Amino acid sequence: MASKIKVDQIEGSTGTSVTIPTGHTFTVTDGMSVAGGGTGLTSFAAGDVLYATGSTTLAKLPKGTAEQVLAMNSGATAPDWGSVDLTVLPTITVAKGGTNLSSFTTGDILYATGSTTLAKLGVGSAADVLTMNAGATAPEWAAAAGGGGGITEQDSWRITVNATGNGYFTANWERTDTDGYSVLGTGLTESSGVFTFPSTGHWLISTGTYARNSVDDDRYGLMRIDVTVDNSSYTTLSDTGFNTWGESSTRHSGCYVSAPWDVTSTSLCKFKIYHGSGSANTNFYGTTDINHTYIHVIRLADT
């Protein structure tokens, strides 16, 4: 039978240490308390985490599962393993390696607005190119200018009924729709002879007419492009004239004029076409199947 020695304290005969002879073991069967510098626990499993449950007591938390994180339980009394709830995490600032943004839309581009701030630029339209804004302060999407993307807008309109005398072509306009023509881009809109552009930019405006006078000798005429930059007062951008002098009873003529114009506002910058003649008998021809009296516009570049 093994011997038992019951003592309250063991001290070495000399010095401050107790030596266990080689080949012998010293077993503490009831564990060593926290107060004595131990854990008060007699066994562990791989991955256990120790945590205090009081000033002189420890407990062990078994290891969690893959990718779980250690956090406080719902009562904030002890650690616990669980999954990360991203909805409760704060937005990470740029200074800490984040974006300080909480959501994105497909196609967003991030750009710096300062040394510690980011912003997002939404997706552009098809064939747009990334360029700097007018103030050179931030990127923006814009239609390709010059040779970058080619012509993106062109349109053609004509009058369908003859006009005479002097005045603006205020009625009977239609978009050209014969011989395979189709508008490129959005195209113009027209109301009572006033044309509105679909976008800002440098535009080429052209107009022409086929005219005839078969009654009297006062047979000169003109075509004029008038523009407004305030949607109110109009001035002449360009004009041209013609005459129908001759010996036959019916005399034919025509003219054509074009001019580039910088459209800086689609709500304020508009144009209309004026016709003039020395005789009320001069006809500016209009029809639904041929461009006799017409306009053409082409967008050349950005403003």
C-alpha positions as CSV (number, residue, x, y, z in Angstrom):
1,M,0.0,0.0,0.0
2,A,1.2,3.5,-0.9
3,S,2.0,5.7,2.0
4,K,0.2,9.0,2.6
5,I,1.6,12.1,4.2
6,K,-0.8,14.8,5.2
7,V,0.9,18.2,5.8
8,D,-0.1,21.8,5.4
9,Q,3.3,22.9,4.1
10,I,6.5,21.4,2.7
11,E,9.8,23.2,2.9
12,G,13.2,22.2,1.7
13,S,15.8,21.3,4.4
14,T,18.0,23.9,2.9
15,G,17.2,26.9,0.7
16,T,13.8,27.5,-0.8
17,S,13.3,24.6,-3.1
18,V,12.0,21.0,-2.8
19,T,13.8,18.5,-5.0
20,I,12.1,15.4,-6.4
21,P,14.6,12.6,-6.8
22,T,15.3,11.4,-10.3
23,G,12.9,8.6,-11.3
24,H,10.2,9.8,-9.0
25,T,7.1,11.9,-9.6
26,F,5.2,14.4,-7.5
27,T,1.4,14.4,-8.2
28,V,-1.1,17.0,-7.1
29,T,-4.3,15.1,-7.3
30,D,-6.8,17.9,-6.6
31,G,-5.2,20.5,-8.9
32,M,-3.5,23.8,-7.9
33,S,-5.8,26.7,-7.2
34,V,-5.6,30.1,-8.8
35,A,-4.7,31.5,-5.4
36,G,-1.7,29.2,-5.4
37,G,-0.6,30.2,-8.9
38,G,-2.4,27.4,-10.7
39,T,-5.6,27.2,-12.8
40,G,-7.8,25.1,-10.6
41,L,-8.4,22.8,-13.6
42,T,-7.1,19.3,-14.0
43,S,-7.3,18.8,-17.8
44,F,-7.6,20.6,-21.1
45,A,-8.5,19.8,-24.7
46,A,-6.6,21.2,-27.7
47,G,-7.7,24.7,-28.5
48,D,-9.3,25.5,-25.1
49,V,-9.2,29.2,-24.1
50,L,-9.0,30.1,-20.4
51,Y,-11.0,33.0,-19.1
52,A,-11.7,34.4,-15.6
53,T,-15.1,33.8,-14.1
54,G,-14.2,35.6,-10.9
55,S,-11.2,37.1,-9.1
56,T,-9.9,33.6,-8.1
57,T,-11.6,31.3,-10.7
58,L,-10.9,30.3,-14.2
59,A,-13.0,28.4,-16.8
60,K,-12.2,27.0,-20.2
61,L,-13.9,27.7,-23.5
62,P,-13.6,24.9,-26.0
63,K,-12.3,25.9,-29.5
64,G,-14.9,27.1,-32.0
65,T,-15.4,26.0,-35.6
66,A,-13.6,27.1,-38.7
67,E,-13.7,30.9,-39.4
68,Q,-15.5,31.7,-36.1
69,V,-14.3,34.7,-34.2
70,L,-14.1,35.3,-30.4
71,A,-16.5,37.9,-29.1
72,M,-18.5,38.6,-26.0
73,N,-21.8,36.8,-25.5
74,S,-25.1,38.6,-25.5
75,G,-25.0,39.2,-21.8
76,A,-21.4,40.6,-22.0
77,T,-20.4,38.2,-19.2
78,A,-18.0,35.8,-21.0
79,P,-16.3,35.3,-24.3
80,D,-18.0,33.1,-26.9
81,W,-17.3,31.8,-30.4
82,G,-19.5,33.1,-33.2
83,S,-19.8,34.3,-36.9
84,V,-19.0,37.9,-37.8
85,D,-22.2,40.0,-38.1
86,L,-21.1,42.5,-40.8
87,T,-24.2,44.6,-40.3
88,V,-23.0,45.8,-37.0
89,L,-19.5,46.7,-38.1
90,P,-18.8,50.4,-38.6
91,T,-17.9,51.9,-42.0
92,I,-14.1,51.8,-42.2
93,T,-12.6,55.2,-42.9
94,V,-10.0,55.9,-45.6
95,A,-7.5,56.7,-42.9
96,K,-7.8,53.2,-41.6
97,G,-7.6,51.5,-45.0
98,G,-11.3,51.5,-45.9
99,T,-13.4,53.6,-48.3
100,N,-15.9,55.2,-45.9
101,L,-18.6,54.2,-48.3
102,S,-21.3,51.7,-47.4
103,S,-22.7,50.6,-50.8
104,F,-21.9,50.5,-54.5
105,T,-23.7,50.1,-57.9
106,T,-22.3,48.0,-60.7
107,G,-19.8,50.0,-62.7
108,D,-19.0,52.6,-60.0
109,I,-15.5,54.1,-60.1
110,L,-13.8,55.4,-57.0
111,Y,-11.8,58.6,-57.1
112,A,-10.2,60.8,-54.4
113,T,-11.8,64.0,-53.5
114,G,-9.2,64.8,-50.9
115,S,-6.3,63.3,-49.1
116,T,-8.6,61.2,-46.9
117,T,-11.9,61.1,-48.8
118,L,-13.2,59.0,-51.7
119,A,-16.3,59.4,-53.9
120,K,-17.9,57.2,-56.5
121,L,-18.7,58.0,-60.1
122,G,-21.7,56.1,-61.5
123,V,-21.5,54.2,-64.8
124,G,-21.6,56.2,-68.0
125,S,-23.6,55.6,-71.2
126,A,-22.5,53.3,-74.0
127,A,-19.4,54.5,-75.9
128,D,-18.7,57.3,-73.3
129,V,-15.1,58.0,-72.4
130,L,-13.7,59.0,-69.0
131,T,-12.5,62.6,-69.0
132,M,-12.0,65.5,-66.6
133,N,-14.8,67.9,-65.8
134,A,-14.7,71.6,-66.9
135,G,-13.0,72.6,-63.6
136,A,-10.4,69.8,-63.8
137,T,-11.5,68.7,-60.3
138,A,-13.0,65.3,-60.9
139,P,-13.5,62.7,-63.6
140,E,-16.7,62.4,-65.5
141,W,-18.2,60.4,-68.3
142,A,-18.7,62.1,-71.7
143,A,-19.4,61.3,-75.3
144,A,-16.1,60.8,-77.2
145,A,-15.1,64.0,-79.0
146,G,-13.2,64.4,-82.3
147,G,-11.7,61.2,-83.6
148,G,-12.3,59.3,-80.3
149,G,-15.7,58.0,-81.1
150,G,-16.8,59.6,-84.4
151,I,-20.0,61.5,-85.1
152,T,-22.7,60.7,-82.4
153,E,-25.5,62.9,-83.5
154,Q,-27.0,64.0,-86.9
155,D,-30.5,64.8,-88.0
156,S,-32.4,66.0,-91.0
157,W,-35.8,67.7,-91.3
158,R,-37.8,69.2,-94.3
159,I,-41.0,71.1,-94.9
160,T,-43.8,69.2,-96.6
161,V,-45.9,72.1,-98.0
162,N,-44.7,75.1,-100.1
163,A,-44.1,78.4,-98.3
164,T,-44.2,81.9,-99.8
165,G,-43.3,85.5,-99.0
166,N,-41.3,86.5,-95.9
167,G,-41.3,84.8,-92.4
168,Y,-40.2,81.8,-90.4
169,F,-41.0,78.3,-91.3
170,T,-43.4,77.7,-88.4
171,A,-45.3,74.6,-89.6
172,N,-45.2,71.5,-91.8
173,W,-41.9,70.2,-90.6
174,E,-41.1,66.5,-90.6
175,R,-38.0,64.4,-90.0
176,T,-36.6,63.0,-93.2
177,D,-37.9,59.5,-93.6
178,T,-37.2,58.4,-97.2
179,D,-34.4,56.7,-99.1
180,G,-33.1,54.8,-96.1
181,Y,-32.5,57.8,-93.9
182,S,-32.4,57.4,-90.1
183,V,-31.5,59.8,-87.4
184,L,-28.2,59.2,-85.6
185,G,-28.4,59.6,-81.8
186,T,-31.3,61.3,-80.1
187,G,-32.0,63.9,-82.8
188,L,-33.7,67.4,-82.6
189,T,-37.1,68.2,-81.4
190,E,-39.3,70.8,-83.2
191,S,-42.2,73.0,-82.0
192,S,-43.7,75.7,-84.3
193,G,-40.5,75.8,-86.3
194,V,-38.2,76.2,-83.3
195,F,-35.6,73.4,-83.0
196,T,-34.1,72.2,-79.7
197,F,-30.9,70.2,-79.4
198,P,-30.6,66.9,-77.5
199,S,-27.2,67.8,-76.0
200,T,-24.7,70.6,-75.7
201,G,-21.7,70.8,-77.9
202,H,-20.4,72.2,-81.2
203,W,-23.0,71.7,-83.9
204,L,-23.0,72.4,-87.6
205,I,-26.4,73.8,-88.8
206,S,-27.2,73.8,-92.5
207,T,-30.3,74.8,-94.5
208,G,-31.2,75.0,-98.1
209,T,-34.1,75.5,-100.5
210,Y,-35.4,75.0,-104.0
211,A,-37.4,78.0,-105.1
212,R,-39.5,79.1,-108.1
213,N,-41.3,82.2,-109.4
214,S,-43.5,82.2,-112.5
215,V,-45.5,85.4,-112.1
216,D,-43.4,88.6,-111.8
217,D,-40.0,90.0,-112.2
218,D,-39.2,90.7,-108.5
219,R,-37.6,87.3,-108.0
220,Y,-34.8,87.4,-105.4
221,G,-35.0,85.5,-102.1
222,L,-33.0,84.4,-99.1
223,M,-32.6,81.8,-96.4
224,R,-31.4,82.6,-92.9
225,I,-30.4,80.7,-89.7
226,D,-31.5,82.6,-86.6
227,V,-30.4,81.5,-83.1
228,T,-31.2,82.4,-79.5
229,V,-29.1,81.9,-76.4
230,D,-31.8,82.9,-73.9
231,N,-34.8,81.1,-75.5
232,S,-36.3,84.5,-76.3
233,S,-34.3,87.0,-78.5
234,Y,-33.1,85.7,-81.9
235,T,-30.1,87.0,-83.9
236,T,-28.9,85.9,-87.4
237,L,-26.1,83.3,-87.3
238,S,-25.8,83.0,-91.1
239,D,-27.8,83.7,-94.3
240,T,-27.5,83.5,-98.1
241,G,-29.6,84.7,-101.1
242,F,-30.6,83.8,-104.6
243,N,-32.4,85.3,-107.6
244,T,-34.6,83.9,-110.4
245,W,-34.0,86.4,-113.2
246,G,-34.4,85.0,-116.6
247,E,-36.5,85.1,-119.8
248,S,-38.8,82.1,-119.3
249,S,-42.1,82.4,-117.6
250,T,-41.1,80.0,-114.8
251,R,-37.7,80.6,-113.2
252,H,-36.0,78.2,-110.7
253,S,-33.3,78.8,-108.2
254,G,-32.0,77.8,-104.8
255,C,-29.5,78.4,-102.1
256,Y,-27.7,76.8,-99.3
257,V,-26.0,78.1,-96.1
258,S,-24.3,76.5,-93.1
259,A,-22.6,77.6,-89.9
260,P,-21.1,76.0,-86.8
261,W,-22.5,76.9,-83.4
262,D,-21.6,76.2,-79.8
263,V,-24.7,75.0,-78.0
264,T,-24.0,75.6,-74.3
265,S,-27.5,75.0,-73.0
266,T,-30.2,72.7,-74.4
267,S,-33.0,74.7,-72.8
268,L,-31.7,78.2,-73.9
269,C,-29.9,77.6,-77.2
270,K,-32.3,77.0,-80.1
271,F,-32.7,78.0,-83.7
272,K,-35.3,78.5,-86.5
273,I,-35.2,79.2,-90.2
274,Y,-36.3,82.4,-91.9
275,H,-37.3,82.7,-95.6
276,G,-37.5,86.0,-97.5
277,S,-38.5,87.1,-101.0
278,G,-39.1,90.2,-103.0
279,S,-42.3,88.7,-104.2
280,A,-45.2,86.9,-102.6
281,N,-45.2,84.7,-105.6
282,T,-41.8,83.0,-104.9
283,N,-42.4,79.5,-103.8
284,F,-40.0,77.7,-101.3
285,Y,-40.8,74.2,-102.3
286,G,-41.9,71.5,-99.7
287,T,-42.8,67.9,-100.2
288,T,-42.9,64.6,-98.3
289,D,-40.6,62.6,-100.5
290,I,-37.7,64.9,-101.4
291,N,-35.6,67.4,-99.3
292,H,-36.5,70.6,-101.3
293,T,-36.4,73.0,-98.3
294,Y,-34.6,71.4,-95.3
295,I,-32.2,71.5,-92.4
296,H,-29.3,69.3,-91.6
297,V,-27.5,69.3,-88.2
298,I,-24.3,67.4,-87.1
299,R,-22.8,67.4,-83.6
300,L,-19.0,67.9,-84.1
301,A,-17.5,67.9,-80.6
302,D,-18.1,68.7,-77.0
303,T,-18.6,72.3,-75.9
